[in-house]
Amino acid sequence: MNFKTPVELAKGACAAAKAKSSWTVPQMILMGILAGSYIAFGGFLMTVVTQDLAKFAGVGASKFLGGAVFSVGLMLVVIAGGELFTGNCMMPLGTFAGCAPFGGVARNWFWVYISNFLGSVLVAFFIYQSGLWKGAVGVNALNIAVGKTSIPLSEAFFRGILCNWLVVLAVWMSMAATDIVGKIFAIFFPIMAFVASGFEHSIANMYMITLGLFIKGDAAFVAASGIPAEKLANLSVGGFFHNLIPVTLGNMVGGILFVAVFYFLVFRNKLEEMN
């Protein structure tokens, strides 16, 4: 076969967890900033592509194409290199197998999560300063941010679970590919599926809600956008955390339980042989 088997992937995930848990703080911060930035690039591209697509192609096609272009973010992370918190929810598999101490995994999560936020906000700031959001793109960005900050807590949590189940599987399957084209296709379909389905990704939301907050600060644009003030009420710093906390917890459950735990239980004997 020209791809790795599931048991080979499980062993590779253990080795990756061991390596990631021993990285220095500067390494994790720099790689985390890159990954947060890459996801933000995908988020902005999605906002541009879907700004008026629904009225021409329909809502379903707009969601599909939005998800298709958003997948470039994870492609950049996996192929160019980056540390993404949601993808690293696979790392406990290494802890369960005895390859990576949980302290090292938690340390990675802490620094990568913070630096993903920094990268997301950095690109949101650059996009705002570029002026490329002005017009229909900005209205779309505002509507996306408002929609995310208006999701009830329990719904955000379960959408987070569903999202990262697919995101970690995208990373998992990309490890099976032995060439760039294979990695691209392995990433494309799960990421397209989670975005088109409406699931919630914590790092993407860091960018999307932050950009929405920047745009909301432009009173003249908001007034011209026609979006009612009462609709914008949830788009605030409080609304940011209203979304981010349950989505992050859901992302952790989706990646840890449904990928790391399940595959460890399936391949436990093979993984324990590595020690």
PyMOL commands that set and color helices and strands:
alter all, ss='L'
color gray80, all
select helices_A, chain A and resi 6-21+25-49+54-57+59-70+72-80+87-90+92-96+102-130+136-149+153-174+180-197+202-216+219-225+229-232+237-266+268-272
alter helices_A, ss='H'
color red, helices_A
deselect
rebuild
show_as cartoon
